[in-house]
């Protein structure tokens, strides 16, 4: 890809990774509308590390407490709230890991079409809106238990289908289970850390096997996606309690409609 294309796509990925609007739906648009080439493996590695860096820096205090209290509670048998939350995040990561290992090739081969992405963008946008309107929105993270964490983890596994949005489906599940908007968003962001880290590791190993690593493109992608993802997390958490999920659901309807129009126009 050209440098300009890397810049645009890295910013798109960084902004949409943590918003409930589907990064895969947005990354298909430059290809469909402008005829840009597929972003390639190097770009995927870069934006994964950029997103991971952003969420680790933003939640650095939380991450330290989670690791410290999670390991400490495992040794002592007595868990603080942060230690319990750490193991709930581990539990919520398992479904996505198992589904990814079992169906990764099938999903990449059969479910990356424009039609699938358009349908999931609209469907899960409607589900997000419904959950936001009808959810009780009463519980903080302290009320989260292993059953709810596992159900949110199962929802995260569904996000392997392109167009679903990992952050969108996990926030939807959290809202359906009675969590407050900010609590659902915070848990979604924290549980993204192990998933993004594992994905970045696997992609890096795959990239190194190519024996041709474009380090300049990777560095640029990491920096731009990281900065945009950090700002996205910050402002999303600042405003989500006030604006709700309706604007994102409406945006998903418009985006899905645009993808359908492109599908039939081509």
Residue pairs with C-beta under 8 A, 6 or more apart in sequence:
1 9
1 36
1 37
1 39
1 40
1 43
1 217
3 220
5 30
5 36
6 43
6 217
6 220
6 221
6 224
7 220
7 224
8 30
9 27
9 30
9 36
9 39
9 43
9 47
9 221
10 43
10 46
10 47
10 50
10 220
10 221
10 224
10 225
10 228
11 224
11 225
11 228
12 23
12 26
12 27
12 30
13 23
13 26
13 27
13 47
13 50
13 51
13 225
13 228
13 229
14 47
14 50
14 51
14 54
14 224
14 225
14 226
14 227
14 228
14 229
14 232
15 228
15 229
15 232
16 22
16 23
16 26
17 23
17 47
17 51
17 167
17 225
17 229
17 232
18 51
18 55
18 167
18 189
18 192
18 229
18 232
18 233
18 236
19 165
19 167
19 168
19 232
19 236
19 248
20 128
20 165
20 167
20 168
20 171
20 172
20 245
20 248
20 252
21 165
21 168
21 248
21 251
21 252
21 255
22 117
22 120
22 121
22 124
22 162
22 163
22 164
22 165
22 168
22 252
22 255
23 165
24 112
24 117
24 162
24 163
25 117
25 118
25 121
25 162
25 163
25 165
25 252
25 255
25 256
25 259
26 255
27 39
28 114
28 117
28 259
29 258
29 259
29 262
30 36
31 37
31 38
32 114
32 259
32 262
32 266
33 262
41 203
41 206
41 207
41 210
42 207
42 213
42 214
42 217
42 218
42 221
43 217
43 221
44 203
45 200
45 203
45 204
45 207
45 218
45 221
46 217
46 218
46 219
46 220
46 221
46 222
46 225
47 221
47 222
47 225
48 196
48 199
48 200
48 203
49 200
49 218
49 222
49 226
50 221
50 222
50 223
50 224
50 225
50 226
50 227
50 229
51 192
51 196
51 225
51 226
51 229
52 193
52 196
52 197
52 200
53 222
53 226
54 225
54 226
54 227
54 229
54 230
54 233
55 189
55 190
55 192
55 193
55 196
55 229
55 233
56 63
56 193
57 230
58 189
58 230
58 233
58 234
59 189
59 190
59 193
62 82
62 190
63 190
63 193
65 82
66 82
66 83
66 85
66 86
66 89
66 190
67 86
68 82
69 79
69 80
69 82
69 83
69 86
70 79
70 82
70 83
70 86
70 87
70 90
72 83
73 79
73 80
73 83
73 84
73 86
73 87
74 83
74 87
79 87
81 141
81 142
85 141
85 144
85 190
88 144
88 145
88 146
88 149
89 149
89 187
89 190
89 191
89 193
89 194
90 194
91 146
91 149
91 150
91 153
92 149
92 150
92 152
92 153
92 156
92 191
93 153
93 156
93 191
93 194
93 195
94 150
94 153
95 150
95 153
95 154
95 156
95 157
96 153
96 156
96 157
96 159
96 160
96 195
97 195
97 198
98 157
99 157
99 160
100 157
100 160
103 160
104 160
107 160
107 161
107 162
111 161
111 162
112 162
114 259
114 262
114 263
115 263
116 161
116 162
116 163
117 162
117 163
117 259
118 163
118 256
118 259
118 260
118 263
119 163
119 256
120 161
120 162
120 163
120 164
121 163
121 165
121 252
121 255
121 256
121 259
122 252
122 253
122 256
122 257
124 163
124 164
124 165
124 168
124 169
124 172
124 252
125 168
125 248
125 249
125 250
125 251
125 252
125 253
125 256
126 249
126 253
127 169
127 172
128 168
128 171
128 172
128 175
128 245
128 248
128 249
128 252
129 245
129 246
129 249
129 250
131 171
131 172
131 173
131 175
131 176
131 245
132 175
132 181
132 244
132 245
132 246
132 249
135 175
135 176
135 177
135 178
135 179
136 178
137 175
137 178
137 179
137 180
137 181
138 178
138 180
139 177
139 178
139 179
139 180
139 183
140 179
140 180
140 183
141 179
141 183
141 186
141 187
143 178
143 179
144 179
144 183
144 187
148 177
151 173
151 177
152 170
152 173
152 174
152 177
152 187
152 188
152 191
153 191
154 173
155 169
155 170
155 172
155 173
156 166
156 169
156 170
156 191
156 195
158 164
158 169
159 165
159 166
159 168
159 169
159 170
163 256
166 188
166 192
166 195
167 185
167 188
167 189
167 192
168 248
168 252
170 184
170 187
170 188
170 191
171 181
171 184
171 185
171 188
171 245
173 184
174 183
174 184
174 185
174 187
174 188
175 181
175 184
175 245
179 187
180 241
181 240
181 241
181 244
181 245
182 237
182 240
182 241
185 236
185 237
185 240
186 237
189 233
207 213
